[in-house]
Amino acid sequence: MEPATTQEGGLKPFPGTVSAPKPRTAVMEAIEDILYGSIAGVVGKYIEYPFDTVKVRLQSQPDHLPLQYRGPLDCFRQSVRADGLLGLYRGISAPLVGAALENSSLFFWERLGRAAIYASGVYSSSSSRGEAAAALPLSALWLTGAFSGAMTSFVLTPVELVKCKIQVPDTAMTGEGGGGAAKALRPIPVIKDIWRHQGLRGFWHGQLGTLIRESGGCAAWFGSKETVTKLMREWNERRRRAVRREEKEEDDALPLWQQAVAGASAGMMYNFLFFPADTVKSRMQTSPIGEGAAQQRSFAGECAALWKQAGLKGFYRGCGITVLRSVPSSAFIFIVYDGLKKYFPLQ
C-alpha cells in the first residue's frame, strides 16, 4: 500500500515515464489507487483470513464463562476438528468485499490528505505541481495515514460487524439460543437480523473501536512503510558508495525482499500498537442482539468488563497470531500494489 517515494521519503512520479511524460490527472491517479488497492487487498485477505478467524474467536470469549480456548493453537485445533479447514474461511465473502473497500478507501483518502497538505503551501516548492521536488517528509505521511484510517473506519465498521458475527456462530444472533446461530452463517441473514432489531444505526456498533484502531494503525502502517523504505534506500546508497558503483536511475527501486520487509514491518506495527481497541470492538460486535439478549455494552463498558475478567492480558488475547498473520499478508499487499503501479500504469 506504499505510494512511490523519493530517497527523501516523499512522493515521486510513477515509473515508466519517458523524456516528456503525459500529465496524469488526479482522476486517473485515484482510479489507479482504488483499482490496484482493491486487488492487493483481496490477495492479502485470502492469506490472512484463517488467522483472523482464530483471532476473533479468541477475542470474543464470554467474560462470565471459563475460557473455551487455551491459546491460538488450541483454538485452531478445536476449530478444524469442529468444522474442518474450510471452516476457518467461514464468511469470507463479506471480508473480501471489505478488503476491496478498505484498500480503495485508504488510498483514496490518503491521496486527498496529501493533496490537502500540498494545497496548504506548508511543503510547497518552486517546481511545478506534482513533481518529485514537492516531496512530503515522513512526519506528514504519518499524518495522512491517520487521516486516511479515520475516514476509512466508517466504511469498515459495518463490514466487520457482519464478518465477526459469521466467524463466531456460537454467539446467537437473536439471543434466543440456537435459532440465531444458523442464520449467522451467511451475510444476508445477518444483515437482515441487524436491521430488524437495531435499524441503520446498528451497523456502526463498535465504531469507536474501529476509529481508534484505524486512525492510529494506518498512521503506523503508511508511516512505518515509508520509514523503512527510506532506511533501505539509505542503506543501499551506502553499499553502492562502498563498492564505488555509479548510481543509476533504476537503482532507486527497492529489491523485492526489501519491499517485503518494509511491508511486513508496517503490518506488524499496525496490528500491535492498537490491538486492545480491536479486541474491545470484536467483543462488542459478537454480542447477541434481539429479544432475550442482554443489553449491549458501550465501548467503555466492554473495556471495564474485560479488565475485570482478565486484566491487561485480556486486551491482547489473540495478538500474537494477529501480528504473525500480518507478516505475509502486508508483504504481499505492498508487493502486489507496487508491482501493479509500476508495470501497469493507467494512462
TORDODREN-626330 format. One record per atom (N, C-alpha, C): x, y, z. Coordinates in steps of 0.001 Angstrom, whole numbers, plus 500000, padded with zeros to 6 digits. Each point is the difference from the previous one (the first is absolute). Example, Ala and Ser with C-alpha at 12.3 -4.5 7.8 and 13.67 -1.06 7.14 Angstrom:
<sites>
513190494310507800499110501190500000500900501200500000499650501050499280500820501190500060499230501090500730
</sites>
This chain:
<sites>
500817498807500000499183501193500000500858501252500000501201499917499414500948501102500126500007500852498747499780501298500123500205500887498873501478500016499634500320500154498703501394500076499599500643501216500644501246499838500453500628501081500751501376500316499458500476501189500343501365500384499710500894499527501123501300500231499876500921499612501067499725500779501268499383501158499899499673500780501187498729499496500669499336498993499424498812499446500625498716500603499474500033500879499003498788500624499505499526499370498706498926500532499447499396499460498801500862500306498791500090499048499061500730500240498766499119499614498812500368500411498790499188499663498840499933498493499806498939499527499371499842498578499789501023499505498988500400498685500119501017499469499096499476499893498572500939499715499093499624499817498611499899501304499224500551501087500511499902501287499315501050500097498912499766500887499049500962500281498941500448501438500167500735500503498995500562501332500163498929501069500164498849499820499355498921500978500138498712499259500345499842499572501244498853499188500384498692500775499873498981499270499648498670500589499934499506500290501409499486501195500254499538500334501349498892499047500446500065499612501266499005499097500578499009500824500802498733499794499730498977500744500715499770499382501368499442500795500905499683499498501337498978498880499937499097500074499030498976498957499854500641498664499645500938500005499042500659498754499606500827499429501141500662500849500760500781499520501142499097499392501056498845500626500224499052499465500978499446498659499553499671499877498702499492498729499471501051498911500149501246500339499725501089499036500125500160499534501440499957500931500943500114499631501413498847499107500430498787500340499585498822499226500390500042498600499402500308499895498710500009498705499318501103499094500535501226500501500022501126499167500409499996499746501504499521500969500773499864499773501429498988498914500303498908499948499235498984498965500182500562498619499697500727499881498903500587498711499622500979499524501069500862500899500448500969499632501038499304499607501291498928500698500351499267499684501220499366498627499967499448499618498846499377498671499859501057498903500144501176500193499381501088499025500132500407499845501465500184501122500673500389499952501403498948499343500876498723500220499700498925499430500818499974498482499909500226499444498820500043498539499867501132499403500838501111500707500106501126499502500776499725500053501496499387501085500456499889500230501441498717499488500629498985499650499210498676499772500566499939498876501038500630498829499781499946498967501053500559500490501330501076500792499961500566500554501224499023500984500642499294500753499153499043500968500521498838499303500699499551498867499459498918499244500630500407499538501395501208499470500121500505499566501301500094501188500952500486501134499494500141501196500828498658500463500560498974500061499144498684500469500439499401499043501024500179498695499807499456499031500952500700500103501354501287500282499995500707500205501260499529501276500695499813501069499222499616501281500574498588499993500575499108499218499401498586500109500323499527499008501049500903499326500694499585499052501032499278500741501123498839499481500457499198500693501008500763500215501295499695501120500676500702500304501237499357499345501219498838499337499816499320499375501133500132498475499993500818499461499066500188498557499890501495499676499988500386498749500337501406499607499860500425500100498538501259500332499779500483500166498629499887498686499232499472500089498781499840498809499161501320499582499370500855500982499700501263499729499324501171500397500895501022499139500061501185500289500815500982500924499281499873500113498690500894500847499225499741499807498519500790500651499122499774499914498555500046498575499446500992499217500417500105498645499472498823499138500428499568500154501248498846499249500480498740500421499253499845501293499763498852500493499242500028499463498580501165499973499387500142499468498645499609498526499954500497499214500964499686498554500026498511499770500194499403500700500954498573499813500256499160500419498789500398501066499356499243500488498846500070499020498837501195499480499719500156499033498915499261498706500325500058499574501279499307498779500402498491500138499839499484501201500299498554500207499955499478500248498585500741500786499211499481500440498697500885499650498813501162499396500249500918499761498903500789501262499661500990499845499133500858501135499649499213501106499307499022499622499179499211501005499304499154500828500958499769499468501208499238500763500987500710501277500421501328500019499857500749501210500329499781501106498964499412499624498850499680500989498969498519500357500016499302499622501072498578500303500103499771501509499959499092500410499114499644501411499913501005500859499263500832499408499140501053500793499353499439500942498939498789499750499510499462500851498933499894501455500445499459500222501189499892501383500499501372500642500206500977499298500619501326500609500142500709500281498670499738499180498964500606500298498702499486501331499460498688500211500135499443501294499624500596501096500890500099499677501299500566500968500934501444500335499684500790498989499597501405500242499668500117500938498804499146499782498990500019500879498840499583501414500392498937500108500799499547501317500444501051500683500877500613499209500898500986500568500923501181500596499253500589499200499117501186500486499299499671501139499041498835499886499331499596501093499121499845501291500788499325499895501136499771501184500824501302500543500561500874499107500464501274500442500570500809500810499000500141499504498784500801500711499010499325501272499537498680499937499881499269501191499572500174501139500999499755499707501289500092501047501014501455500405500268500932499063499863501407500357500206500460500966498912499520499774498774500348500911498915499379501380500237498760500024500471499377501290500305500736500708501135500462499240500993500754500591501089501284500640499516500701499317499098501225500580499447499695501250499173498907499917499223499629501154499180499671501208500873499345499737501139499655501100500901501255500639500595500979499177500343501250500538500561500768500789498943500031499474498754500631500757498921499313501345499812498648499974500008499235501223499764500208501032501107500323499518501196500214500928501113501246500841499812500925499541499158501214500750499739501108499783501007499768499155501006501013499772501034501250499360499414499803499076499042501144499308499395500101500316498510499581501178499611500035500362498585501436500230499549500191499903498709501325500240499424499839500817498727501128500363499397499964500791498775499689499151498789499976498683500161499743499122498863498528500010499652499688499467498817498608499913499585499261498984500860498688500108500037499187499180500881500148498524499653500243499185501026500066498555499812501387499466499738501004500846499863501342499504499752500632499493501277501101499223499838500629499335501139500554500982501015500369501189499553500597500958500931499019500443501068498708499847499734498987500387500991499703498836500932501053499303500435499840498800500819499575500350501412499211499102500599499576500182501383500970499289500935500298500574501151500851499322500982499234498852500649500733499156500723499386498829500623498915500387500995500214501070500750499003500410500989498657500286499344500010500611498829498758500298499288499338498723499495500792498998499609499438498743499515499374499201501138500529500104501216499334499398501163498659500691500227499962501302499829498767500760500212498949499645498956500385499913498737499026499641498962499507498576500189500843499127500543499551498637500308498922499990501066500169500830501038498997500096501060498682500535499453500069501010499157498794500560499385499291498951499146500773499270499211499423498966499150499315498922500829500656499551501076499414498971500850498729500454500680499964501253500460498814500523500675498804500009499059500192500444498776498899500030499040499575498593499591500963499096499872499694498634499584499246499237501078500160500372501255499342499276501088498482499986499836499440501043499427498554500065499823499524499014498928500883499636499080499679498989498996500165498602500581501006499826500848500355498677500496499064499456501073499479500840500872499234499508501145498835499102499602499143500370499046498909499090499627500491498676499424501058500059499193500536498773499396500550499076501086500749500559500943500589499182501055498951499494500982498929500738500171498917499532500857499410498710499451499699499965498713499466498791499366501025498875500047501269500322499713501068498997500004500141499341501369500030500797501048500213499463501339498860499082500424498763500352499667498866499173500393500000498671499251500516499995498776500099498760499236501137499130500522501107500627500381501163499247500467499768499330501342499101500537500818499735499453501336498530499596500063499640498865499366498587499624499906499378499633501326500826499627501027499397499615501277499381501173500738500307501254499619499307501132500610498720500212499217498870499557500581498733500013499280499626501408499577499519500133498782499648501310499476498856500634500762499030499197500402498822500579500615499997499881501504500961499276500568500034499811501433498966499006500487499379499252499073498962499057500355500485498569499996501303499807499869500514498642499979500448499616498619499688498774499604500548499474498762499462500618498748498832500623500025499412500487498768500814501018499278500693500875500739500727501066499351501298499555499395500654498947500562501311499613499519499950499499498588498923499281499619499910499472498654499946501134498977499300501083500316499890501108499070501309500763499872500871499873500989501235500778500004501036499461499038499703498899499313500982499395499119500099500714498658499017500844499654500036500698498722499762501492500214500621500833499139499906501448500215498580500556499958499187499585499034498682500609499828499109499816501223499873498754500568499191499872501223500530500840501154501315500122500116500584500819501063499605501460499807500110500492498773499645501389499710498531500261500308499147499064499600498560500162500260499717500019501501500673499129500748499764499931501443500430501290500690501158500540499610500465501256500584499021501126499675499551500064498764499059501047499594498687499882500756499507498759500179498708499798500653500043500437501468501103499709500685500068500267501437500594501358500350500886500544499149500708501230500375499929501108498965499487499684498819499899501021498973501355500383499416500028501111499291501232500428499317501129500263500982499679500575501140501027500342500980500738498759500502499327498854500020500612498784500516501207499526499220500107500399498739501135499560499181501305500684500405499913501058500799501217500684500456500255499728501483499480498867500494500320499580501362501483499618500050500758500609500887501446499775500062500803501020499211499353501090499566500683500994499172501186500644500719499866500276501288501092500663500711501262499139499993499845498699500206501158499108499965500649499974498633499174499971498938500546500020498643500709501310499716499422501107500472500607501313499774501374500100500662500101499540501243501285500047500707501025499113499297499572498789499670500917499058499353500469500498498646499082500509499184500348500385498637500790501299499933499614501006500784500729501264499933501429499828500508500145499341501151501351499770500510500750498962499199499302498913499642500653498915499278500447500405498613499182500773499284500379500397498644501097501057500001500057500813501054501153500894500132501275499167500087499948498925500800501152499110500127500236499221498714498921499629499305500122499189498784500697500778498889499430501138499634500637500818498963501344500536500473500041500486501232501226500606500504501139499022500137499718498820500540501057498988500148500516499534498650499091499807499063500426499564498659500930501029499376499633501273500093500844501037499423501321500134500758499956499847501323501213500119500802500985498890499674499513498752499962500883498872499681500503500104498567499137500453499079500420500181498610501149501004499908499872501099500730501067501007500000501292499434500563499906499243501097501191499393500594500652499008499042499177499236499286500535499042499029500724500722498869499433501102499530500641500740498913501330500611500457500015500504501225501254500540500528501046498907500149499577498818500433500926498868500128500528499573498638499118499950498996500422499640498649500993501021499452499752501268500317500895501049499526501396499861500622500059499687501282501300499793500653500737498812499391499271498943499682500630498830499375500541500344498617499228500778499230500479500389498673501282500826500091500026500911500962501200500822500156501190499176500473499721498988500823501081499159500512500695499233498888499238499592498999500598499250498879500250500903498793499802501328500204500285501007498979499207499779498722498753499612500171499118499845498843499383501341499652499804500219498694499330501214499575498503499843500238499388501022500541498561499965500250499243500105498678499033499105499832499169500005498810498562500277500398499219500436499025498610500366500269499216498833500577500209498773499433499216498860500456500417499507501377501145500456500516500433499576501328499079500532501098499149500971499662499095500570500986498939498989500436499701499018499152499003498986500334500590498987500977499231499661501026500472499028500983499901498584499448500952499129500349499858498582499661498740499421500634499536498891499459498741499410500453500032499666501485501123499467500493500054499594501400499940501210500928500557501128499554499933501210500822498580500576500009499296499910498877498594500401499988499187499142500966500298498700500015499274499091500889500280500324501470501262500295500325500356500346501379499290501277500431499991501008499129499334501259500327498499499790500196499389499223499114498571499730500125499665499197501234500807498987500303499760499174501183500145500812501283501012500854500056500194500817501205498828500949500208499447500528498911498843500886500105498795499247500550499787498778499517498875499212500481500109499657501475501203499675500453500187499677501414499758501220500882500466501156499567499772501222500772498512500314500082499307499889498889498564500283499956499231499116500971500300498711500003499223499056500803500350500041501477501260500248500352500402499924501404499624501253500786500229501169499433499899501237500777498589500257500526498971499683499225498637500314500400499136498749500113500633498885500361499274498736500103498912500031501074500214500625501170498926500029501004498690500580499476500063501043499179498776500576499435499298498997499107500780499204499265499410498980499128499347498895500820500606499638501133499422498977500868498641500440500527499919501221500491498733500512500523498959500068498888500408500446498830499075500072498858499447498620499649500865498983499966499554498646499658499008499473501023500236500275501277499070499552501038498648500695499848500012501278499676498751500717499784499236499446498803500727499682498937499343499594498761499573498539499985500464499193500950499553498604500077498967499788501094499566501064500664498977499863501039498639499747499357499144499188500641498678499693499439499130501247499922499029499960499070499057501096499871498589499440499968499022500845500223498613499598499872499357499629501311498793499429499883499246499621501184500744498947500805500046500175501293500657499027500865501472500236500178500587500896499216501429500285500122500223501064501063501139499893500666500351501024500989500248501331499294499840501089500735500234501319499416501459500126499573500219500486498783501349500110499467500776501084500743501258499686500302500844500934500731500570501058499072500329501142500598500731501038499284501482499616499935500786500816499307501439499745499911500623500008501388499645501008500812500546500089501360499526498841500864498734499618499845499475498878500777500668498684499655500289499809498726500681498774499570501434499986500514500651501146500008501359500100500551500011499617501480499032500525500755499936499730501437499746498520500273499101499387499229499694498582500194501205499127499692500713500318498926501174499209499627501124500168501018500195501229500481501033500234501014499694499220501276498748499968500394499598499278501203500209498503499827499769499492498814500128498572499750501455499547499896500810500723499213501326499474499647501136500996500179499709501230500383501070500977500146500580500404498658501209500534500020500628500515498784500183498925498942500344498773500411500260498956499007498761499656499193498812500255500563498779499731499257499876500861498758500551501206500035499922500894498852500926499556498867500959499144500315500944499518498983499755498540499642498811499497500316499638498630499660499923499861498476500845499126499432500045499825498554500969500933499301500762500804500755500907500965499383501139499316499241500543498932500592501136499328499367499675499503498610498867499304499863499649499440498691499621501111499023499486501107500521499650501123499132501247500656499426501008500230500842501248500578499515500689499032499038499922498694500311500612498997499123499359500000498620498673500084499967499314499958498703500325501219499153500332501123500664500240501240499263501306499963499220500905499102500350501290499944499306499813499630498531499427498809499674499808499705498574498921500850499354498946500311500750498878500742499416500426501386499541500603500774500905500399501362499636501107500011498961500913499032500094501067499926499000499415499806498606499032499078499863499386499754498694499172501193499542499304500659500923499199501164499620500881501072499366501133500306500631500876501039499469500660499568498698500422498736499933500665499516498782499046500027498814498773499511500215499006499984498919499658501419499574499738500861500977499617501378499681501126500735499268501214499923500543501122500693499370500293499443498615499880498669499850500253499384498703498997500449498942498721500043500379498983500455499058500219501465499627500344500837500994500237501410499722501190500196499061501012499140500165501223500164499202499832499496498579499399498822499850499988499360498686498701500225499218498946500434500655498738500215499310499396501368500327500756501076499802499452501328500290498859500345499040498947500590500536498875500392499173500302501347499338499679500108498730500288501227499242498704500797499776
</sites>
